[in-house]
Amino acid sequence: MEAGGLIRRVSRFDKKYGQQSNKYIFDGLIKEAIPFAEEAIAEREEKKKEAAARRTRKKPKLKVVKPKKEDS
């Protein structure tokens, strides 16, 4: 990922203790992930709209069906 430019590693040294843990900068990764995040947010909003439409969908009104009279 570092060779691909997605992350940058910054070495940290201390005069007294020597090498410390590295610091990583994720600017490239964030830049590349933004379109995927926007797409996921759009899908989430669409699902919310669909769920709201299902909740507000009107149910059919019930009717009493009278049996047909037979000619005897």
PEFENCOR-V507412 format. One record per backbone hydrogen bond with DSSP energy under -1.0 kcal/mol. CO is the residue of the C=O (numbers start at 1). NH is the residue of the N-H. E is the energy in kcal/mol with one decimal. If there is no record, write none. Layout:
co = [CO CO]
nh = [NH NH]
e = [E E]
This chain:
co = [1 1 2 6 8 10 12 14 18 23 25 26 27 28 29 30 33 34 35 36 37 38 39 40 41 42 43 44 45 46 47 48 49 50 51 52]
nh = [6 7 5 29 25 23 20 18 14 10 8 30 31 32 33 34 37 38 39 40 41 42 43 44 45 46 47 48 49 50 51 52 53 54 55 56]
e = [-2.1 -1.0 -1.1 -2.2 -2.8 -3.0 -3.1 -2.3 -3.0 -3.6 -2.2 -2.5 -2.3 -2.1 -1.8 -1.3 -2.2 -2.6 -2.0 -2.2 -2.3 -2.2 -2.3 -2.1 -2.3 -2.2 -2.2 -1.9 -2.2 -2.4 -2.4 -2.3 -2.3 -2.1 -2.1 -1.8]
